[in-house]
Amino acid sequence: MTGGLPPGTAHRAGVALDTLVRVQQDFPIPGVLFRDLTAVLANAPALADVADALAWAEADVDLIAGIEARGFLLGAAAAVRRGLGVVAVRKPGKLPGAVLAEDYALEYGRGRLEMHPDDVPAGARVLIIDDVLATGGTAAAACRLIRRAGGIVAGISVAVELPALGGRAATGEVPLHALRAW
């Protein structure tokens, strides 16, 4: 961790993830083992610790981008903790006006992410935050969107990484920080 992460925060964030994350078999489709962070989000001290640990994964950033849906919540909390703005990286059809779009592969299908092209100032350093890194498709698509908008991807910060699914490789050379790997 870098920057102003308070002592003990990373440990408390890890404990919160270890104790509060629910594992749901066969969701959203059969064969997928889903990691549900909603209990972490509902617990104020856990949310604060996880948001801090995610936010300080990269010290030199201008904006945080949160990936729909839980990445919104974690990204917004992290942005507030850092005193930064947050960029919404959304599923299709959720943003009005002109959007940039990127398609990606999921562990269980295909998807698309969109964002407004003017939400990231040229040259802005952006930290991408999401709840889980699985195959890396959404994170890689978010990286492409930030770059297309003129930003610099400073790093990716996730609460949980599923290393068996190879998502880290999909994100390329971007620094990636995971609070937990399962």
Secondary structure, DSSP 4 states (H G I P E B T S, - for coil): --TTPPTTHHHHHHHHHHHH-EEEET-SSTT-EEEE-HHHHTSHHHHHHHHHHHHTTSSS-SEEEEETTHHHHHHHHHHHHHT-EEEEEB-TT-S-S--EEEEEEETTEEEEEEE-TTSS-TT-EEEEEEEEESSSHHHHHHHHHHHHTT-EEEEEEEEEE-GGG-HHHHTTTS-EEEEEE-
